[in-house]
Amino acid sequence: MEINNNVIIAVVLGVLVVIAGVQAFQMASLKNNVQQGGGAAAQPVASGGGGGAQLPSNIQNLPGMVGGC
């Protein structure tokens, strides 16, 4: 049984179109969630304006680590 190259290309193209459709649906759903204020992307992000935020302990001495020795 010999499979034609055009059949293989058509199947791969069909799979890619289906994947693109699923991703488009997911992006539309994500866009709606963000517009409605839901999801993790809607949480406010703290700016670096001196709000008293504490740095994680592993990067508190970061300026001393830059430059080697």
N, CA, C and O atoms as a DFTB+ gen file, in Angstrom:
276 C
 N C O
     1  1       0.839      -1.186       0.000
     2  2       0.000       0.000       0.000
     3  2       0.881       1.245       0.000
     4  3       1.678       1.461       0.913
     5  1       0.728       2.026      -1.002
     6  2       1.557       3.216      -1.142
     7  2       0.733       4.459      -0.788
     8  3      -0.377       4.642      -1.288
     9  1       1.289       5.303       0.073
    10  2       0.608       6.534       0.476
    11  2       1.162       7.684      -0.351
    12  3       2.375       7.876      -0.442
    13  1       0.277       8.427      -0.938
    14  2       0.660       9.550      -1.774
    15  2       1.164      10.696      -0.900
    16  3       0.627      10.934       0.181
    17  1       2.190      11.403      -1.361
    18  2       2.722      12.538      -0.604
    19  2       1.688      13.632      -0.414
    20  3       1.693      14.319       0.608
    21  1       0.800      13.802      -1.388
    22  2      -0.231      14.823      -1.259
    23  2      -1.198      14.510      -0.127
    24  3      -1.707      15.423       0.523
    25  1      -1.456      13.236       0.113
    26  2      -2.342      12.846       1.214
    27  2      -1.689      13.184       2.545
    28  3      -2.348      13.695       3.451
    29  1      -0.405      12.903       2.667
    30  2       0.317      13.210       3.901
    31  2       0.313      14.712       4.153
    32  3       0.078      15.149       5.280
    33  1       0.569      15.500       3.125
    34  2       0.584      16.953       3.268
    35  2      -0.804      17.467       3.660
    36  3      -0.919      18.366       4.493
    37  1      -1.847      16.903       3.066
    38  2      -3.212      17.321       3.380
    39  2      -3.568      16.999       4.830
    40  3      -4.213      17.805       5.500
    41  1      -3.160      15.842       5.317
    42  2      -3.443      15.461       6.702
    43  2      -2.705      16.378       7.671
    44  3      -3.286      16.844       8.651
    45  1      -1.435      16.638       7.402
    46  2      -0.659      17.522       8.272
    47  2      -1.249      18.927       8.258
    48  3      -1.352      19.566       9.305
    49  1      -1.636      19.409       7.086
    50  2      -2.252      20.725       6.988
    51  2      -3.571      20.772       7.754
    52  3      -3.862      21.761       8.426
    53  1      -4.359      19.723       7.658
    54  2      -5.619      19.655       8.406
    55  2      -5.401      19.700       9.904
    56  3      -6.131      20.381      10.624
    57  1      -4.391      18.970      10.379
    58  2      -4.078      18.976      11.813
    59  2      -3.648      20.376      12.251
    60  3      -4.053      20.845      13.315
    61  1      -2.834      21.038      11.440
    62  2      -2.391      22.386      11.791
    63  2      -3.552      23.370      11.818
    64  3      -3.583      24.260      12.668
    65  1      -4.495      23.227      10.914
    66  2      -5.671      24.105      10.906
    67  2      -6.515      23.876      12.157
    68  3      -7.016      24.831      12.750
    69  1      -6.675      22.632      12.554
    70  2      -7.434      22.335      13.771
    71  2      -6.735      22.922      14.988
    72  3      -7.392      23.510      15.847
    73  1      -5.427      22.776      15.081
    74  2      -4.670      23.341      16.202
    75  2      -4.811      24.860      16.228
    76  3      -4.997      25.443      17.296
    77  1      -4.725      25.502      15.074
    78  2      -4.875      26.954      15.004
    79  2      -6.271      27.373      15.449
    80  3      -6.421      28.394      16.120
    81  1      -7.279      26.613      15.091
    82  2      -8.639      26.918      15.528
    83  2      -8.800      26.817      17.031
    84  3      -9.436      27.669      17.651
    85  1      -8.227      25.783      17.615
    86  2      -8.291      25.621      19.077
    87  2      -7.577      26.774      19.767
    88  3      -8.077      27.304      20.759
    89  1      -6.420      27.168      19.258
    90  2      -5.683      28.274      19.862
    91  2      -6.439      29.590      19.727
    92  3      -6.415      30.409      20.646
    93  1      -7.109      29.807      18.601
    94  2      -7.901      31.027      18.425
    95  2      -9.042      31.071      19.436
    96  3      -9.338      32.125      20.000
    97  1      -9.681      29.930      19.662
    98  2     -10.742      29.868      20.663
    99  2     -10.196      30.151      22.060
   100  3     -10.827      30.877      22.829
   101  1      -9.038      29.593      22.401
   102  2      -8.440      29.831      23.708
   103  2      -8.050      31.295      23.884
   104  3      -8.223      31.855      24.967
   105  1      -7.527      31.918      22.831
   106  2      -7.151      33.339      22.923
   107  2      -8.382      34.212      23.116
   108  3      -8.339      35.169      23.889
   109  1      -9.474      33.905      22.433
   110  2     -10.708      34.674      22.593
   111  2     -11.245      34.520      24.010
   112  3     -11.714      35.485      24.613
   113  1     -11.174      33.311      24.533
   114  2     -11.638      33.066      25.896
   115  2     -10.768      33.821      26.910
   116  3     -11.282      34.409      27.861
   117  1      -9.464      33.799      26.699
   118  2      -8.548      34.506      27.594
   119  2      -8.780      36.015      27.530
   120  3      -8.750      36.694      28.556
   121  1      -9.011      36.534      26.331
   122  2      -9.286      37.961      26.170
   123  2     -10.547      38.358      26.931
   124  3     -10.575      39.397      27.591
   125  1     -11.584      37.539      26.840
   126  2     -12.816      37.829      27.567
   127  2     -12.595      37.794      29.071
   128  3     -13.139      38.631      29.792
   129  1     -11.804      36.836      29.559
   130  2     -11.519      36.759      30.992
   131  2     -10.765      37.985      31.477
   132  3     -11.052      38.495      32.560
   133  1      -9.819      38.462      30.705
   134  2      -9.040      39.629      31.109
   135  2      -9.924      40.880      31.097
   136  3      -9.832      41.716      31.995
   137  1     -10.778      41.004      30.082
   138  2     -11.657      42.166      30.004
   139  2     -12.667      42.187      31.142
   140  3     -13.079      43.262      31.577
   141  1     -13.071      41.027      31.629
   142  2     -14.037      40.949      32.714
   143  2     -13.371      41.027      34.080
   144  3     -14.062      41.000      35.099
   145  1     -12.068      41.122      34.124
   146  2     -11.361      41.255      35.387
   147  2     -11.041      39.952      36.069
   148  3     -10.686      39.961      37.248
   149  1     -11.147      38.849      35.399
   150  2     -10.843      37.563      36.007
   151  2      -9.454      37.091      35.633
   152  3      -8.815      37.645      34.739
   153  1      -9.000      36.082      36.310
   154  2      -7.705      35.490      35.979
   155  2      -6.558      36.173      36.676
   156  3      -6.728      37.218      37.304
   157  1      -5.384      35.576      36.562
   158  2      -4.204      36.071      37.248
   159  2      -3.679      37.361      36.628
   160  3      -2.995      38.131      37.302
   161  1      -3.989      37.611      35.350
   162  2      -3.461      38.803      34.681
   163  2      -4.119      40.080      35.185
   164  3      -3.604      41.171      34.941
   165  1      -5.258      39.966      35.889
   166  2      -5.965      41.153      36.335
   167  2      -5.492      41.643      37.700
   168  3      -5.940      42.692      38.161
   169  1      -4.608      40.916      38.347
   170  2      -4.129      41.333      39.652
   171  2      -3.170      42.499      39.493
   172  3      -2.341      42.498      38.583
   173  1      -3.270      43.500      40.370
   174  2      -2.375      44.653      40.238
   175  2      -0.926      44.258      40.482
   176  3      -0.624      43.398      41.310
   177  1      -0.052      44.899      39.749
   178  2       1.377      44.645      39.867
   179  2       2.002      45.819      40.595
   180  3       1.777      46.972      40.228
   181  1       2.784      45.532      41.622
   182  2       3.409      46.598      42.405
   183  2       4.509      47.264      41.598
   184  3       5.312      46.591      40.952
   185  1       4.542      48.569      41.637
   186  2       5.608      49.288      40.953
   187  2       6.784      49.457      41.900
   188  3       6.654      49.231      43.103
   189  1       7.905      49.844      41.374
   190  2       9.104      49.982      42.187
   191  2       9.218      51.356      42.822
   192  3      10.320      51.896      42.916
   193  1       8.124      51.928      43.254
   194  2       8.132      53.291      43.767
   195  2       8.273      53.416      45.268
   196  3       7.766      54.385      45.832
   197  1       8.915      52.514      45.932
   198  2       9.168      52.658      47.365
   199  2       7.972      52.317      48.228
   200  3       7.673      53.034      49.183
   201  1       7.292      51.247      47.912
   202  2       6.138      50.847      48.697
   203  2       6.505      49.990      49.888
   204  3       5.611      49.460      50.548
   205  1       7.769      49.834      50.188
   206  2       8.185      49.034      51.329
   207  2       8.188      47.545      51.053
   208  3       8.182      46.752      51.996
   209  1       8.196      47.141      49.807
   210  2       8.196      45.726      49.473
   211  2       9.543      45.100      49.819
   212  3      10.593      45.714      49.627
   213  1       9.500      43.881      50.327
   214  2      10.711      43.161      50.692
   215  2      11.163      42.297      49.523
   216  3      10.353      41.618      48.891
   217  1      12.454      42.327      49.244
   218  2      13.017      41.476      48.208
   219  2      13.208      40.073      48.750
   220  3      13.467      39.902      49.942
   221  1      13.088      39.076      47.905
   222  2      13.399      37.715      48.347
   223  2      14.848      37.630      48.826
   224  3      15.716      38.357      48.344
   225  1      15.092      36.746      49.769
   226  2      16.410      36.676      50.392
   227  2      17.519      36.317      49.403
   228  3      18.671      36.699      49.610
   229  1      17.193      35.593      48.342
   230  2      18.240      35.184      47.416
   231  2      18.699      36.310      46.502
   232  3      19.721      36.155      45.835
   233  1      17.991      37.441      46.438
   234  2      18.451      38.547      45.591
   235  2      18.701      39.827      46.382
   236  3      18.941      40.873      45.780
   237  1      18.650      39.777      47.705
   238  2      18.894      40.985      48.495
   239  2      20.322      41.485      48.340
   240  3      20.555      42.694      48.366
   241  1      21.284      40.580      48.178
   242  2      22.678      40.983      48.034
   243  2      23.119      40.919      46.578
   244  3      24.300      40.711      46.300
   245  1      22.193      41.095      45.651
   246  2      22.496      40.998      44.224
   247  2      23.538      42.022      43.776
   248  3      24.432      41.650      43.016
   249  1      23.479      43.293      44.198
   250  2      24.514      44.237      43.729
   251  2      25.918      43.819      44.130
   252  3      26.864      44.104      43.397
   253  1      26.088      43.163      45.252
   254  2      27.393      42.692      45.667
   255  2      27.884      41.509      44.859
   256  3      29.086      41.250      44.789
   257  1      26.930      40.775      44.235
   258  2      27.307      39.594      43.476
   259  2      27.705      39.942      42.047
   260  3      28.381      39.152      41.389
   261  1      27.304      41.091      41.565
   262  2      27.609      41.471      40.203
   263  2      29.082      41.827      40.087
   264  3      29.595      42.586      40.909
   265  1      29.757      41.309      39.109
   266  2      31.158      41.645      38.889
   267  2      32.139      40.604      39.372
   268  3      33.347      40.798      39.241
   269  1      31.667      39.519      39.919
   270  2      32.587      38.452      40.331
   271  2      33.105      38.634      41.737
   272  3      32.335      38.960      42.641
   273  1      34.382      38.433      41.942
   274  2      35.075      38.481      43.225
   275  2      34.341      39.307      44.220
   276  3      34.792      39.451      45.357
